[in-house]
């Protein structure tokens, strides 16, 4: 799966994710080309374990941000892993 495929499926599922908007990506100095997808992998959230796709940044962006985002493999909703 590519980053564009994941974006399409998140939008198709009807989730109001601000993650992929132009304004958000411009704010962080990011482009779709800078994203890669791993998974599905098992991610532990505060309440349960889920299979999720990891959307990672290949290169750091503004303020050295290189964090990943996780999306549920079944519902394509954004999940937040336990820290």
N, C-alpha and C positions, 0 to 999 in steps of 0.2 A: 504494500500500500504506500502511496506517495502522500506528501503533505496536502496536495491539492485534492486527492481522493478523500482524505480525512475531513478537510474543510467542507467538501460537497456533502458528505454524509452527515456531518454535524448540522449543517443548514437544512438538509432534507428532513432530518428528524424533528425539526422545528424548535431546536434549542436557541434561545436568544443569547448566543455567545458573542460578547464584544471582542473576543480574542482575535478574530480574523478581520475586523473592520479596518478600512484604510487609515482611519484617524488613529486608532490604537497602534497599528504597525508603524505609522509615521512618527508617532510620539516616541516609541522605543527605538526608532532608527532601524527597523527590520523590514525584510522582504520575504515572500514565500520561498524564494530560492535558498534562503538561509536555513530552512527547516528540513528535518529528516524525521522519519517515523520508525519506531521500534515496536515490535510486539505482534500480538498481544502478550503482555507480561502480567504477572500477578502483583498487584499493588495493595498494600494494607492501608485502609482508611481508618479513621478513629472508631468506626462502628463495625466494619467487616472487611473481608478481602474480596477484591474484584479483579477480573481480567480486564486490562486496559491497554490502550495504545499510548505510547510515550511520544509526544511531539517535542523533539529536542532542537536546540540551536546548534548549528555547525560551528559558527564563530560568535564570539561575544559581540554584543551590541552596546548601545549607549549605557554609560556607567558600568561597563564590564558585566552586564547582565547576560548570563548563560544558563538560566534556569529552564527546566522542562515543564510541560503541561501534560496532564493525563486525561484521557477520554475513555469512558466505559466502552468495552468492545461490543456490548449488546445494544445499549440505548444511545450511545454516542454523547451522553451528558458528561460534562466536565467533572472529574473527581479530584479530590485533594488528598494526597497521601499523608499518612501519619508522620510527624517529624520526630 
